[in-house]
Amino acid sequence: MNVIDITEKLNSFNQYWSPKVIAELNGQHVKVVKLLGEFEWHFHEHEDELFWVIRGTLVLHFRDKSVELKSGQMCVIPKTVEHKPVAKEECEVILFEPAGTLNTGNLNNERTVSKLEEI
Amino acid sequence: MNVIDITEKLNSFNQYWSPKVIAELNGQHVKVVKLLGEFEWHFHEHEDELFWVIRGTLVLHFRDKSVELKSGQMCVIPKTVEHKPVAKEECEVILFEPAGTLNTGNLNNERTVSKLEEI
């Protein structure tokens, strides 16, 4: 039962699109990630995914609409729903999702992070 | 896939110790709660629980130690671990835990909120 400080965790790395695990509970991971630029369209077959913006602005594109998330705002993406995250400027995000969720979902490419670092 | 604004959710109610559900995913609930004063010692038999302080300061007492959480800090309490939350001044907290988790855990008393409001 240690104190997990989000700012401290975010200040400990610089990579983009590389989620780091900061907590695990009930088979779920809490992750922090820094985003900049465009990510691929993808979906998660079995996992709902929560994006929570801590700093900056994140646009989540869906096939039929887009939502813009600013600091203190979150969005749940149900499993199977295609999405494309875009950050025009650097943003910092918390993810809640089941342990084992791949960042690229149904895709396996050079951006896939299959072994997540715990920080 | 709507935008969930945490400040807006927190500004929509005034009760203390009454968690409100703001999102559900993978059988888990994201809740907001306002805390002031002392809560009972309790534990959750089957659920790990995450406390994340948004505003203010929360002290989590355990039988062998205490941790103080300020804004931007979180703590995971594993199932079966007794804890007693204390907020000397009002604080605002996000909870992440399985749907069905009772606020009073193993206790059932006048502070138990068995039917959670979704906001």
gemmi code that builds the backbone of each chain (N, CA, C; Angstrom):
import gemmi

chains = {
    "A": [
        ("MET", (0.836, -1.184, 0.000), (0.000, 0.000, 0.000), (0.878, 1.242, 0.000)),
        ("ASN", (1.544, 1.468, -1.116), (2.409, 2.626, -1.239), (1.685, 3.769, -1.955)),
        ("VAL", (2.194, 4.973, -1.750), (1.659, 6.127, -2.460), (2.205, 6.119, -3.887)),
        ("ILE", (1.326, 6.207, -4.851), (1.713, 6.282, -6.267), (1.451, 7.706, -6.725)),
        ("ASP", (2.530, 8.403, -7.077), (2.411, 9.815, -7.453), (2.447, 9.926, -8.984)),
        ("ILE", (1.370, 10.409, -9.549), (1.230, 10.375, -11.005), (2.244, 11.295, -11.700)),
        ("THR", (2.433, 12.495, -11.150), (3.402, 13.413, -11.751), (4.799, 12.819, -11.736)),
        ("GLU", (5.151, 12.215, -10.611), (6.469, 11.580, -10.494), (6.617, 10.467, -11.537)),
        ("LYS", (5.584, 9.685, -11.702), (5.648, 8.601, -12.703), (5.807, 9.184, -14.107)),
        ("LEU", (5.033, 10.223, -14.396), (5.102, 10.818, -15.738), (6.449, 11.480, -16.003)),
        ("ASN", (7.078, 11.994, -14.953), (8.374, 12.655, -15.130), (9.530, 11.662, -15.256)),
        ("SER", (9.242, 10.384, -15.091), (10.328, 9.398, -15.061), (10.646, 8.796, -16.434)),
        ("PHE", (9.924, 9.205, -17.468), (10.227, 8.669, -18.804), (9.826, 9.688, -19.864)),
        ("ASN", (10.312, 9.449, -21.084), (10.068, 10.409, -22.172), (9.453, 9.800, -23.423)),
        ("GLN", (9.437, 8.480, -23.543), (8.948, 7.869, -24.778), (7.456, 8.158, -25.014)),
        ("TYR", (7.119, 8.268, -26.274), (5.712, 8.399, -26.658), (5.139, 7.033, -27.043)),
        ("TRP", (3.831, 6.904, -26.854), (3.094, 5.699, -27.266), (3.633, 4.432, -26.622)),
        ("SER", (4.174, 4.577, -25.431), (4.729, 3.418, -24.726), (4.179, 3.375, -23.299)),
        ("PRO", (3.008, 2.753, -23.131), (2.347, 2.760, -21.817), (3.199, 2.059, -20.756)),
        ("LYS", (3.202, 2.631, -19.572), (3.914, 2.063, -18.418), (2.878, 1.719, -17.352)),
        ("VAL", (3.032, 0.583, -16.725), (2.084, 0.155, -15.694), (2.454, 0.805, -14.368)),
        ("ILE", (1.490, 1.481, -13.735), (1.769, 2.074, -12.418), (0.990, 1.387, -11.299)),
        ("ALA", (-0.021, 0.592, -11.643), (-0.769, -0.131, -10.603), (-1.539, -1.280, -11.245)),
        ("GLU", (-1.758, -2.309, -10.438), (-2.556, -3.453, -10.904), (-3.550, -3.807, -9.818)),
        ("LEU", (-4.793, -4.044, -10.219), (-5.810, -4.460, -9.258), (-6.927, -5.177, -9.993)),
        ("ASN", (-7.405, -6.247, -9.395), (-8.535, -6.997, -9.969), (-8.300, -7.386, -11.432)),
        ("GLY", (-7.072, -7.717, -11.763), (-6.769, -8.117, -13.137), (-6.716, -6.965, -14.129)),
        ("GLN", (-6.797, -5.741, -13.610), (-6.763, -4.548, -14.454), (-5.438, -3.818, -14.251)),
        ("HIS", (-5.013, -3.108, -15.271), (-3.829, -2.258, -15.146), (-4.220, -0.784, -15.182)),
        ("VAL", (-3.538, 0.004, -14.361), (-3.544, 1.456, -14.500), (-2.211, 1.806, -15.147)),
        ("LYS", (-2.268, 2.518, -16.257), (-1.057, 2.844, -17.004), (-0.963, 4.350, -17.200)),
        ("VAL", (0.269, 4.836, -17.360), (0.471, 6.204, -17.822), (1.124, 6.133, -19.189)),
        ("VAL", (0.800, 7.112, -20.034), (1.391, 7.127, -21.372), (1.482, 8.573, -21.854)),
        ("LYS", (2.552, 8.862, -22.602), (2.685, 10.174, -23.249), (2.396, 9.996, -24.731)),
        ("LEU", (1.618, 10.885, -25.280), (1.195, 10.766, -26.670), (1.577, 12.023, -27.441)),
        ("LEU", (2.039, 11.819, -28.662), (2.301, 12.938, -29.566), (2.200, 12.421, -30.995)),
        ("GLY", (1.351, 13.074, -31.771), (1.180, 12.665, -33.160), (-0.030, 11.760, -33.340)),
        ("GLU", (0.005, 10.997, -34.425), (-1.153, 10.156, -34.781), (-0.829, 8.693, -34.507)),
        ("PHE", (-1.808, 7.974, -34.037), (-1.653, 6.537, -33.868), (-2.482, 5.833, -34.951)),
        ("GLU", (-2.321, 4.513, -35.031), (-3.060, 3.756, -36.047), (-4.521, 3.532, -35.634)),
        ("TRP", (-5.373, 3.395, -36.624), (-6.720, 2.879, -36.370), (-6.578, 1.452, -35.846)),
        ("HIS", (-7.284, 1.150, -34.761), (-7.250, -0.220, -34.231), (-8.454, -0.425, -33.330)),
        ("PHE", (-8.648, -1.655, -32.930), (-9.685, -1.938, -31.930), (-9.189, -3.057, -31.026)),
        ("HIS", (-9.865, -3.203, -29.892), (-9.539, -4.272, -28.938), (-10.707, -5.256, -28.943)),
        ("GLU", (-10.394, -6.502, -29.262), (-11.491, -7.461, -29.444), (-12.219, -7.748, -28.128)),
        ("HIS", (-11.469, -7.809, -27.032), (-12.072, -8.275, -25.774), (-12.074, -7.237, -24.656)),
        ("GLU", (-11.412, -6.110, -24.874), (-11.219, -5.183, -23.755), (-11.849, -3.813, -24.008)),
        ("ASP", (-12.651, -3.357, -23.034), (-13.011, -1.935, -23.000), (-11.778, -1.167, -22.515)),
        ("GLU", (-11.710, 0.099, -22.913), (-10.506, 0.874, -22.615), (-10.906, 2.273, -22.139)),
        ("LEU", (-10.274, 2.749, -21.077), (-10.559, 4.099, -20.603), (-9.342, 4.994, -20.829)),
        ("PHE", (-9.571, 6.128, -21.471), (-8.559, 7.184, -21.637), (-8.938, 8.337, -20.721)),
        ("TRP", (-7.964, 8.783, -19.942), (-8.196, 9.903, -19.029), (-7.036, 10.871, -19.227)),
        ("VAL", (-7.346, 12.063, -19.709), (-6.283, 13.034, -20.005), (-5.888, 13.784, -18.734)),
        ("ILE", (-4.597, 13.748, -18.426), (-4.043, 14.440, -17.260), (-3.531, 15.820, -17.661)),
        ("ARG", (-2.907, 15.903, -18.844), (-2.355, 17.173, -19.320), (-2.408, 17.182, -20.832)),
        ("GLY", (-2.769, 18.329, -21.405), (-2.832, 18.426, -22.861), (-4.219, 18.079, -23.401)),
        ("THR", (-4.264, 17.829, -24.687), (-5.529, 17.554, -25.373), (-5.362, 16.327, -26.262)),
        ("LEU", (-6.336, 15.438, -26.202), (-6.307, 14.223, -27.012), (-7.598, 14.151, -27.822)),
        ("VAL", (-7.461, 13.885, -29.114), (-8.662, 13.651, -29.926), (-8.761, 12.155, -30.198)),
        ("LEU", (-9.922, 11.605, -29.890), (-10.192, 10.204, -30.224), (-11.130, 10.187, -31.416)),
        ("HIS", (-10.610, 9.676, -32.526), (-11.464, 9.550, -33.709), (-12.131, 8.184, -33.703)),
        ("PHE", (-13.422, 8.174, -33.989), (-14.162, 6.941, -34.231), (-14.629, 7.008, -35.677)),
        ("ARG", (-15.174, 5.919, -36.189), (-15.563, 5.929, -37.602), (-16.705, 6.895, -37.869)),
        ("ASP", (-17.512, 7.172, -36.820), (-18.686, 8.025, -37.050), (-18.641, 9.352, -36.305)),
        ("LYS", (-17.617, 9.583, -35.505), (-17.505, 10.870, -34.805), (-16.128, 10.972, -34.165)),
        ("SER", (-15.852, 12.127, -33.584), (-14.614, 12.320, -32.831), (-14.956, 12.982, -31.506)),
        ("VAL", (-14.155, 12.720, -30.499), (-14.303, 13.455, -29.241), (-12.960, 14.049, -28.864)),
        ("GLU", (-13.005, 15.228, -28.261), (-11.790, 15.904, -27.811), (-11.764, 15.868, -26.289)),
        ("LEU", (-10.686, 15.355, -25.742), (-10.543, 15.263, -24.292), (-9.459, 16.212, -23.826)),
        ("LYS", (-9.817, 17.035, -22.836), (-8.837, 17.921, -22.202), (-8.549, 17.419, -20.790)),
        ("SER", (-7.649, 18.085, -20.116), (-7.266, 17.679, -18.767), (-8.496, 17.506, -17.869)),
        ("GLY", (-8.575, 16.361, -17.188), (-9.712, 16.106, -16.299), (-10.905, 15.482, -16.996)),
        ("GLN", (-10.719, 15.093, -18.245), (-11.828, 14.468, -18.982), (-11.433, 13.060, -19.402)),
        ("MET", (-12.417, 12.178, -19.432), (-12.155, 10.791, -19.803), (-13.209, 10.279, -20.782)),
        ("CYS", (-12.897, 9.150, -21.389), (-13.819, 8.518, -22.334), (-13.583, 7.011, -22.291)),
        ("VAL", (-14.678, 6.245, -22.312), (-14.581, 4.785, -22.357), (-14.846, 4.328, -23.785)),
        ("ILE", (-13.946, 3.514, -24.319), (-14.121, 2.963, -25.659), (-14.483, 1.492, -25.512)),
        ("PRO", (-15.703, 1.121, -25.874), (-16.093, -0.294, -25.712), (-15.286, -1.195, -26.643)),
        ("LYS", (-15.128, -2.439, -26.231), (-14.423, -3.405, -27.080), (-15.048, -3.449, -28.460)),
        ("THR", (-14.217, -3.760, -29.440), (-14.557, -3.881, -30.870), (-14.757, -2.543, -31.586)),
        ("VAL", (-14.763, -1.433, -30.853), (-14.978, -0.131, -31.507), (-13.635, 0.405, -32.034)),
        ("GLU", (-13.577, 0.629, -33.335), (-12.359, 1.161, -33.943), (-12.101, 2.593, -33.468)),
        ("HIS", (-10.842, 2.881, -33.187), (-10.495, 4.229, -32.763), (-9.078, 4.574, -33.203)),
        ("LYS", (-8.862, 5.875, -33.294), (-7.548, 6.407, -33.702), (-7.248, 7.602, -32.817)),
        ("PRO", (-6.303, 7.453, -31.864), (-5.940, 8.584, -31.012), (-4.993, 9.539, -31.751)),
        ("VAL", (-5.236, 10.831, -31.595), (-4.382, 11.851, -32.209), (-4.095, 12.952, -31.177)),
        ("ALA", (-2.807, 13.234, -30.990), (-2.392, 14.316, -30.083), (-1.557, 15.308, -30.885)),
        ("LYS", (-2.141, 16.466, -31.143), (-1.411, 17.461, -31.955), (-0.225, 18.020, -31.190)),
        ("GLU", (-0.375, 18.112, -29.872), (0.756, 18.458, -29.010), (0.878, 17.373, -27.957)),
        ("GLU", (2.003, 17.329, -27.299), (2.205, 16.278, -26.291), (1.065, 16.254, -25.276)),
        ("CYS", (0.559, 15.088, -24.995), (-0.403, 14.989, -23.898), (-0.087, 13.777, -23.041)),
        ("GLU", (-0.557, 13.851, -21.802), (-0.294, 12.790, -20.822), (-1.622, 12.180, -20.417)),
        ("VAL", (-1.635, 10.865, -20.405), (-2.910, 10.153, -20.301), (-2.783, 8.989, -19.320)),
        ("ILE", (-3.861, 8.750, -18.598), (-3.999, 7.531, -17.789), (-4.880, 6.553, -18.561)),
        ("LEU", (-4.500, 5.305, -18.574), (-5.312, 4.246, -19.174), (-5.736, 3.266, -18.074)),
        ("PHE", (-7.001, 2.870, -18.109), (-7.481, 1.764, -17.259), (-7.920, 0.679, -18.215)),
        ("GLU", (-7.398, -0.490, -18.089), (-7.826, -1.572, -18.975), (-7.325, -2.892, -18.426)),
        ("PRO", (-7.866, -4.005, -18.924), (-7.436, -5.288, -18.385), (-5.942, -5.516, -18.615)),
        ("ALA", (-5.281, -6.160, -17.653), (-3.900, -6.594, -17.844), (-3.851, -7.434, -19.112)),
        ("GLY", (-2.841, -7.204, -19.909), (-2.716, -7.966, -21.153), (-3.208, -7.223, -22.374)),
        ("THR", (-3.877, -6.076, -22.174), (-4.356, -5.291, -23.316), (-3.165, -4.750, -24.114)),
        ("LEU", (-3.169, -5.003, -25.404), (-2.094, -4.510, -26.278), (-2.415, -3.101, -26.735)),
        ("ASN", (-1.401, -2.243, -26.787), (-1.647, -0.856, -27.202), (-2.173, -0.751, -28.633)),
        ("THR", (-1.773, -1.686, -29.479), (-2.211, -1.624, -30.881), (-3.413, -2.534, -31.170)),
        ("GLY", (-3.989, -3.131, -30.114), (-5.217, -3.912, -30.294), (-5.057, -5.048, -31.277)),
        ("ASN", (-5.847, -5.000, -32.342), (-5.852, -6.069, -33.353), (-4.626, -6.033, -34.260)),
        ("LEU", (-3.840, -4.976, -34.195), (-2.643, -4.870, -35.038), (-1.413, -5.374, -34.280)),
        ("ASN", (-0.465, -5.873, -35.041), (0.823, -6.213, -34.455), (1.884, -5.627, -35.380)),
        ("ASN", (2.449, -4.511, -34.964), (3.410, -3.831, -35.835), (4.550, -3.238, -35.009)),
        ("GLU", (5.302, -2.344, -35.613), (6.476, -1.826, -34.923), (6.116, -0.938, -33.723)),
        ("ARG", (4.868, -0.569, -33.619), (4.461, 0.255, -32.472), (3.873, -0.598, -31.339)),
        ("THR", (3.729, -1.885, -31.599), (3.185, -2.763, -30.565), (4.177, -2.891, -29.403)),
        ("VAL", (3.679, -2.668, -28.190), (4.511, -2.854, -26.992), (3.955, -4.073, -26.256)),
        ("SER", (4.587, -5.218, -26.470), (4.003, -6.454, -25.921), (4.485, -6.723, -24.498)),
        ("LYS", (5.642, -6.182, -24.133), (6.091, -6.349, -22.747), (6.124, -4.980, -22.077)),
        ("LEU", (5.177, -4.765, -21.191), (5.047, -3.430, -20.600), (5.989, -3.266, -19.414)),
        ("GLU", (6.580, -2.093, -19.355), (7.435, -1.758, -18.211), (6.565, -1.347, -17.029)),
        ("GLU", (6.950, -1.774, -15.843), (6.278, -1.303, -14.633), (7.151, -0.249, -13.981)),
        ("ILE", (6.583, 0.894, -13.689), (7.397, 1.969, -13.100), (6.803, 2.401, -11.770)),
    ],
    "B": [
        ("MET", (-19.546, 6.669, -26.434), (-18.224, 7.268, -26.300), (-18.390, 8.765, -26.074)),
        ("ASN", (-18.897, 9.103, -24.883), (-19.081, 10.499, -24.541), (-17.930, 10.993, -23.668)),
        ("VAL", (-17.767, 12.309, -23.653), (-16.765, 12.914, -22.786), (-17.304, 12.932, -21.357)),
        ("ILE", (-16.527, 12.408, -20.436), (-16.892, 12.426, -19.018), (-15.971, 13.430, -18.340)),
        ("ASP", (-16.573, 14.498, -17.822), (-15.778, 15.585, -17.215), (-15.816, 15.432, -15.694)),
        ("ILE", (-14.666, 15.197, -15.102), (-14.633, 14.859, -13.679), (-15.081, 16.033, -12.809)),
        ("THR", (-14.628, 17.237, -13.133), (-15.037, 18.411, -12.336), (-16.550, 18.608, -12.397)),
        ("GLU", (-17.091, 18.459, -13.602), (-18.548, 18.598, -13.764), (-19.289, 17.554, -12.921)),
        ("LYS", (-18.789, 16.346, -12.933), (-19.425, 15.280, -12.128), (-19.345, 15.623, -10.642)),
        ("LEU", (-18.162, 16.088, -10.210), (-17.986, 16.391, -8.783), (-18.828, 17.588, -8.341)),
        ("ASN", (-19.065, 18.511, -9.271), (-19.867, 19.690, -8.923), (-21.368, 19.401, -8.921)),
        ("SER", (-21.750, 18.205, -9.304), (-23.183, 17.908, -9.458), (-23.817, 17.325, -8.198)),
        ("PHE", (-23.047, 17.152, -7.145), (-23.641, 16.620, -5.901), (-22.842, 17.107, -4.699)),
        ("ASN", (-23.437, 16.964, -3.520), (-22.802, 17.465, -2.297), (-22.631, 16.433, -1.194)),
        ("GLN", (-23.274, 15.300, -1.312), (-23.214, 14.321, -0.212), (-21.795, 13.789, -0.001)),
        ("TYR", (-21.498, 13.514, 1.263), (-20.232, 12.853, 1.595), (-20.432, 11.343, 1.717)),
        ("TRP", (-19.370, 10.606, 1.450), (-19.332, 9.145, 1.623), (-20.385, 8.434, 0.795)),
        ("SER", (-20.741, 9.044, -0.328), (-21.773, 8.448, -1.187), (-21.243, 8.360, -2.623)),
        ("PRO", (-20.537, 7.277, -2.950), (-19.899, 7.171, -4.271), (-20.930, 7.181, -5.400)),
        ("LYS", (-20.601, 7.861, -6.476), (-21.439, 7.923, -7.673), (-20.662, 7.295, -8.831)),
        ("VAL", (-21.341, 6.508, -9.624), (-20.686, 5.845, -10.751), (-20.626, 6.802, -11.936)),
        ("ILE", (-19.421, 7.001, -12.485), (-19.302, 7.860, -13.673), (-18.916, 7.071, -14.925)),
        ("ALA", (-18.454, 5.835, -14.746), (-18.114, 5.023, -15.925), (-18.061, 3.551, -15.533)),
        ("GLU", (-18.338, 2.689, -16.509), (-18.245, 1.250, -16.284), (-17.490, 0.637, -17.455)),
        ("LEU", (-16.568, -0.252, -17.128), (-15.835, -0.954, -18.192), (-15.254, -2.234, -17.646)),
        ("ASN", (-15.342, -3.283, -18.426), (-14.772, -4.581, -18.049), (-15.231, -5.041, -16.663)),
        ("GLY", (-16.484, -4.764, -16.335), (-17.012, -5.195, -15.037), (-16.529, -4.351, -13.869)),
        ("GLN", (-15.829, -3.265, -14.176), (-15.306, -2.368, -13.146), (-16.078, -1.054, -13.176)),
        ("HIS", (-16.143, -0.404, -12.014), (-16.742, 0.927, -11.949), (-15.682, 1.986, -11.670)),
        ("VAL", (-15.838, 3.123, -12.338), (-15.106, 4.333, -11.959), (-16.122, 5.188, -11.208)),
        ("LYS", (-15.762, 5.591, -9.989), (-16.691, 6.347, -9.147), (-16.035, 7.638, -8.692)),
        ("VAL", (-16.855, 8.636, -8.399), (-16.368, 9.830, -7.707), (-17.038, 9.879, -6.344)),
        ("VAL", (-16.310, 10.398, -5.374), (-16.872, 10.486, -4.027), (-16.253, 11.685, -3.312)),
        ("LYS", (-17.066, 12.328, -2.476), (-16.565, 13.402, -1.610), (-16.470, 12.859, -0.188)),
        ("LEU", (-15.381, 13.157, 0.463), (-15.148, 12.610, 1.799), (-14.881, 13.743, 2.783)),
        ("LEU", (-15.445, 13.603, 3.970), (-15.146, 14.537, 5.064), (-15.374, 13.811, 6.375)),
        ("GLY", (-14.345, 13.796, 7.210), (-14.464, 13.129, 8.504), (-13.880, 11.734, 8.473)),
        ("GLU", (-14.348, 10.921, 9.425), (-13.788, 9.571, 9.577), (-14.773, 8.521, 9.090)),
        ("PHE", (-14.254, 7.507, 8.457), (-15.092, 6.386, 8.051), (-14.764, 5.196, 8.959)),
        ("GLU", (-15.568, 4.150, 8.862), (-15.353, 2.957, 9.692), (-14.189, 2.108, 9.174)),
        ("TRP", (-13.572, 1.402, 10.073), (-12.656, 0.331, 9.680), (-13.445, -0.724, 8.922)),
        ("HIS", (-12.948, -1.156, 7.783), (-13.628, -2.213, 7.035), (-12.640, -2.846, 6.067)),
        ("PHE", (-13.083, -3.915, 5.444), (-12.272, -4.514, 4.373), (-13.206, -5.065, 3.310)),
        ("HIS", (-12.647, -5.334, 2.145), (-13.414, -5.915, 1.041), (-12.902, -7.334, 0.825)),
        ("GLU", (-13.802, -8.299, 0.947), (-13.348, -9.691, 0.929), (-12.797, -10.083, -0.441)),
        ("HIS", (-13.417, -9.582, -1.501), (-13.062, -10.072, -2.838), (-12.498, -8.993, -3.762)),
        ("GLU", (-12.512, -7.739, -3.348), (-12.165, -6.675, -4.294), (-10.957, -5.857, -3.845)),
        ("ASP", (-9.996, -5.704, -4.751), (-8.970, -4.681, -4.565), (-9.627, -3.331, -4.865)),
        ("GLU", (-9.083, -2.276, -4.264), (-9.731, -0.966, -4.383), (-8.668, 0.103, -4.628)),
        ("LEU", (-8.940, 0.982, -5.581), (-8.011, 2.076, -5.845), (-8.618, 3.402, -5.403)),
        ("PHE", (-7.879, 4.155, -4.592), (-8.239, 5.519, -4.204), (-7.296, 6.470, -4.934)),
        ("TRP", (-7.873, 7.467, -5.565), (-7.062, 8.463, -6.278), (-7.599, 9.829, -5.872)),
        ("VAL", (-6.767, 10.623, -5.202), (-7.225, 11.934, -4.709), (-7.138, 12.968, -5.825)),
        ("ILE", (-8.270, 13.627, -6.072), (-8.361, 14.687, -7.080), (-8.130, 16.052, -6.435)),
        ("ARG", (-8.678, 16.224, -5.235), (-8.545, 17.508, -4.527), (-8.537, 17.236, -3.032)),
        ("GLY", (-7.683, 17.928, -2.310), (-7.639, 17.742, -0.862), (-6.644, 16.670, -0.449)),
        ("THR", (-6.793, 16.228, 0.782), (-5.866, 15.249, 1.359), (-6.671, 14.138, 2.034)),
        ("LEU", (-6.269, 12.900, 1.781), (-6.935, 11.743, 2.382), (-5.891, 10.907, 3.101)),
        ("VAL", (-6.198, 10.541, 4.329), (-5.316, 9.607, 5.042), (-5.990, 8.239, 5.055)),
        ("LEU", (-5.260, 7.243, 4.617), (-5.730, 5.866, 4.697), (-4.973, 5.184, 5.833)),
        ("HIS", (-5.718, 4.816, 6.861), (-5.096, 4.088, 7.970), (-5.199, 2.587, 7.706)),
        ("PHE", (-4.101, 1.911, 7.915), (-4.089, 0.454, 7.934), (-3.709, 0.034, 9.344)),
        ("ARG", (-3.802, -1.258, 9.636), (-3.517, -1.679, 11.016), (-2.054, -1.483, 11.384)),
        ("ASP", (-1.171, -1.473, 10.380), (0.263, -1.369, 10.694), (0.922, -0.092, 10.187)),
        ("LYS", (0.168, 0.742, 9.451), (0.745, 2.006, 8.995), (-0.360, 2.898, 8.451)),
        ("SER", (0.000, 4.115, 8.075), (-0.945, 5.033, 7.431), (-0.264, 5.646, 6.221)),
        ("VAL", (-1.054, 5.988, 5.200), (-0.491, 6.738, 4.086), (-1.346, 7.981, 3.866)),
        ("GLU", (-0.679, 9.063, 3.477), (-1.377, 10.316, 3.198), (-1.349, 10.556, 1.694)),
        ("LEU", (-2.522, 10.749, 1.121), (-2.626, 10.971, -0.320), (-3.067, 12.403, -0.576)),
        ("LYS", (-2.295, 13.087, -1.432), (-2.672, 14.428, -1.861), (-3.111, 14.384, -3.314)),
        ("SER", (-3.542, 15.511, -3.832), (-4.014, 15.575, -5.217), (-2.985, 14.974, -6.176)),
        ("GLY", (-3.447, 14.062, -7.028), (-2.545, 13.448, -7.998), (-1.849, 12.203, -7.470)),
        ("GLN", (-2.274, 11.749, -6.301), (-1.663, 10.537, -5.734), (-2.724, 9.466, -5.529)),
        ("MET", (-2.310, 8.214, -5.699), (-3.246, 7.106, -5.553), (-2.633, 5.996, -4.712)),
        ("CYS", (-3.491, 5.086, -4.289), (-3.059, 3.934, -3.508), (-4.005, 2.771, -3.804)),
        ("VAL", (-3.438, 1.578, -3.959), (-4.252, 0.378, -4.154), (-4.312, -0.389, -2.839)),
        ("ILE", (-5.526, -0.711, -2.414), (-5.712, -1.497, -1.194), (-6.117, -2.906, -1.599)),
        ("PRO", (-5.259, -3.884, -1.358), (-5.615, -5.251, -1.758), (-6.812, -5.780, -0.960)),
        ("LYS", (-7.539, -6.714, -1.562), (-8.672, -7.318, -0.856), (-8.206, -7.901, 0.476)),
        ("THR", (-9.112, -7.911, 1.405), (-8.963, -8.422, 2.783), (-8.147, -7.498, 3.701)),
        ("VAL", (-7.562, -6.440, 3.175), (-6.771, -5.536, 4.029), (-7.679, -4.503, 4.693)),
        ("GLU", (-7.684, -4.492, 6.012), (-8.507, -3.529, 6.747), (-7.998, -2.111, 6.531)),
        ("HIS", (-8.942, -1.200, 6.358), (-8.548, 0.196, 6.182), (-9.615, 1.130, 6.721)),
        ("LYS", (-9.161, 2.342, 7.038), (-10.054, 3.372, 7.597), (-9.675, 4.686, 6.945)),
        ("PRO", (-10.516, 5.178, 6.025), (-10.239, 6.478, 5.386), (-10.621, 7.637, 6.320)),
        ("VAL", (-9.762, 8.634, 6.370), (-10.026, 9.824, 7.186), (-9.681, 11.070, 6.368)),
        ("ALA", (-10.633, 11.994, 6.292), (-10.411, 13.261, 5.585), (-10.676, 14.393, 6.580)),
        ("LYS", (-9.613, 15.055, 7.020), (-9.784, 16.129, 8.016), (-10.505, 17.318, 7.401)),
        ("GLU", (-10.254, 17.532, 6.096), (-11.019, 18.541, 5.366), (-11.626, 17.852, 4.152)),
        ("GLU", (-12.604, 18.494, 3.533), (-13.246, 17.869, 2.386), (-12.230, 17.446, 1.343)),
        ("CYS", (-12.359, 16.246, 0.837), (-11.529, 15.872, -0.303), (-12.368, 15.139, -1.339)),
        ("GLU", (-11.861, 15.165, -2.563), (-12.570, 14.564, -3.693), (-11.711, 13.446, -4.257)),
        ("VAL", (-12.354, 12.325, -4.470), (-11.606, 11.103, -4.757), (-12.250, 10.343, -5.915)),
        ("ILE", (-11.397, 9.720, -6.720), (-11.848, 8.751, -7.723), (-11.605, 7.352, -7.162)),
        ("LEU", (-12.580, 6.491, -7.307), (-12.432, 5.088, -6.939), (-12.504, 4.231, -8.192)),
        ("PHE", (-11.678, 3.219, -8.234), (-11.723, 2.266, -9.342), (-11.792, 0.892, -8.708)),
        ("GLU", (-12.879, 0.183, -8.942), (-13.072, -1.093, -8.266), (-14.155, -1.884, -8.988)),
        ("PRO", (-14.266, -3.192, -8.714), (-15.264, -3.991, -9.434), (-16.689, -3.490, -9.176)),
        ("ALA", (-17.519, -3.539, -10.207), (-18.941, -3.241, -10.029), (-19.453, -4.142, -8.908)),
        ("GLY", (-20.273, -3.572, -8.036), (-20.819, -4.363, -6.938), (-20.062, -4.188, -5.639)),
        ("THR", (-18.921, -3.505, -5.678), (-18.158, -3.275, -4.445), (-18.953, -2.361, -3.515)),
        ("LEU", (-19.149, -2.788, -2.276), (-19.868, -1.977, -1.290), (-18.910, -1.020, -0.598)),
        ("ASN", (-19.360, 0.223, -0.389), (-18.473, 1.212, 0.242), (-18.034, 0.792, 1.644)),
        ("THR", (-18.884, 0.063, 2.347), (-18.542, -0.329, 3.718), (-17.967, -1.745, 3.788)),
        ("GLY", (-17.729, -2.361, 2.645), (-17.064, -3.660, 2.621), (-17.804, -4.713, 3.414)),
        ("ASN", (-17.141, -5.253, 4.453), (-17.712, -6.327, 5.260), (-18.790, -5.854, 6.224)),
        ("LEU", (-18.962, -4.545, 6.351), (-19.986, -4.002, 7.260), (-21.259, -3.691, 6.498)),
        ("ASN", (-22.357, -3.755, 7.198), (-23.613, -3.302, 6.623), (-24.283, -2.438, 7.674)),
        ("ASN", (-24.206, -1.123, 7.475), (-24.742, -0.223, 8.486), (-25.384, 0.990, 7.816)),
        ("GLU", (-25.626, 2.017, 8.595), (-26.356, 3.173, 8.059), (-25.544, 3.932, 7.008)),
        ("ARG", (-24.267, 3.645, 6.894), (-23.443, 4.325, 5.890), (-23.312, 3.488, 4.617)),
        ("THR", (-23.850, 2.289, 4.636), (-23.761, 1.437, 3.448), (-24.627, 2.007, 2.326)),
        ("VAL", (-24.037, 2.150, 1.151), (-24.793, 2.610, -0.019), (-24.886, 1.420, -0.973)),
        ("SER", (-26.025, 0.727, -0.921), (-26.101, -0.520, -1.692), (-26.571, -0.273, -3.120)),
        ("LYS", (-27.293, 0.826, -3.335), (-27.702, 1.151, -4.708), (-27.005, 2.434, -5.125)),
        ("LEU", (-26.058, 2.294, -6.009), (-25.251, 3.454, -6.389), (-25.918, 4.260, -7.489)),
        ("GLU", (-25.868, 5.554, -7.329), (-26.376, 6.465, -8.354), (-25.363, 6.584, -9.494)),
        ("GLU", (-25.869, 6.586, -10.712), (-24.991, 6.860, -11.861), (-25.196, 8.298, -12.285)),
        ("ILE", (-24.104, 9.035, -12.419), (-24.236, 10.455, -12.776), (-23.438, 10.747, -14.028)),
    ],
}
model = gemmi.Model(1)
for chain_id, residues in chains.items():
    chain = gemmi.Chain(chain_id)
    for i, (resn, *xyz) in enumerate(residues, 1):
        res = gemmi.Residue()
        res.name, res.seqid = resn, gemmi.SeqId(i, " ")
        for name, pos in zip(("N", "CA", "C"), xyz):
            atom = gemmi.Atom()
            atom.name, atom.element = name, gemmi.Element(name[0])
            atom.pos, atom.b_iso = gemmi.Position(*pos), 0.0
            res.add_atom(atom)
        chain.add_residue(res)
    model.add_chain(chain)
structure = gemmi.Structure()
structure.add_model(model)
structure.setup_entities()
